[in-house]
Amino acid sequence: MNFITDPWPWFVGGPLLAVLLFITLYLGERFGVSSTLETICSIGGASRFSDYFKFDWKAKMWNVVFVIGAAIGGFIASNFMTTNEPIKLGNSTRMSLIERGILNPGADFVPSIFSWENLFTLQGVVFMVLGGFLIGFGTRYADGCTSGHAISGLSDLQLPSFLAVIGFFVGGLFVTHFVLPYLL
């Protein structure tokens, strides 16, 4: 196994994530990406328009650094740590994707429907703009993002996070089986 190009196994990534969660719980912080958006809005002066953003954003700069690091890490991983081998998909998954119009599924890490060329098509607008709006709305409505609820909230044994994660999965299954086939 090559730790540079191969995905890390659960017994490496899991304990590292657990250490991160113990640190954030010990420090009384919330782990999640949506809390970073609150900090960025506060830095940008949103507190002039809403009391929700009136807090000491300097104490929350760690989560902005975390998201910037995640973006840089994603760039490094996608440009320097990936192989040219196709993604291993089961035959039934491959056939289902071909039936839905995705050509050569697994050849690219991201399907072509999520490309810059596809952004200005009706399909691209539905996926990226409307989908992005719905994700933002859901994040605000659930008072947190999937990573915050599923990783931090569940590890802290919070009932609202448990209910939110159930909602994420039910919504994902619903869209996958009843909405996505009509959009592809």
Phi, psi and omega in degrees: 000133179256114183288353178273314186254339181269150174299143179288141179288164183301327185283355172256308182294320181300307178298324177297318177295320178298319178298316178300317180293320177300319179296313182293321177294319179298320180278356179075027181258163175256135178259120178170160185278327184294331177293336175293322178298321176301317180295316180296319178297320178294319177299321182285357176099018180295343180293343176290339185250340183210133178293340180303327184266010178272093176205169181283092184292339179294330178285345181254012182295339180301324182285334174291317177298321178300312181292321176297318177297322178295320178294316178296317178298320177296319178297312180299314181297317184285334183261335187235347187239015180252155176260169178268007179287142178294155178288136181281114178240148175292155182300320180294322177293315179301314181294321179297319179291322178296319177299331181269006173095007177271111183280136177053058181297139180094346181290323178247154180293322179245129179301152184297341179294342178255048182248165178296326180295327183274351184301320187265019171262168178299318178298318179295320179296317180297312183292310190271315184279304180295318178299318178297319177298315181295323177296315178297317178298314180297321179297317180290318181296321180275000181059043177154165182265176182298319181292322180294313180288312187287328182262303185281312183295318179292323179291338177267005178057044180269124180299317178302324177292321177299314179294322179295318180295320175300316178297320178300314182291316179297316178297318179296317178295319179299310181296318181299319186266334187241342181249309184304319179301332180274342179270336180278000000 
